[in-house]
Amino acid sequence: SGAIYHYYGTGWQRIESGTTLDINDIWGAYNDKTQEWEVLTVASNFGTSLEKEILQIKNHTVIKLPLSPQMWPLKTVWFVPNKQYYVAGDGVYQKRLLIDSLWKNQALDITTFSTYSIRGNNINDVFGAGAFGDIIHFNGLDWKNNYTVPNLNYGSYKSVKINGNVIFAVGDEYSQAVILMGV
């Protein structure tokens, strides 16, 4: 329901988001050019409406960023400041700079499944995970999604993390936990 809280070392402070949509993911990284932290979040009531928002948190203030007309609901965000920005959900969208006017890609360009989590080591090593066990990988040139991973019939991977050359995806299948580890 749009709640954002910031822990500042000794306590919590609420940040007014200006939205009632669910905050689905948040990512922050230090921008060497501006010497400031960049923090982005995506919001939507994923699976129940087409509404979506990309929010930037700056000095405890929330700024709504422009969307592109082809974008469908969003579930996750990841970026390297001034190099590449990704938001995903029903579609994977990207732009090189946050100030670029439009997000690239159509909803079905990279995968036909929903992407619930996107993370990377760098702009040339990005993974997404989502519905039906879908795993996608950007290697710096193009997206690959033809890995021989166990498909999930009625489940999905909810989160993906990368540590060096090891990827972890966690989710569920028929109310049972599923963990995938790959190299």
Disulfide bonds with the S-S distance in Angstrom:
none
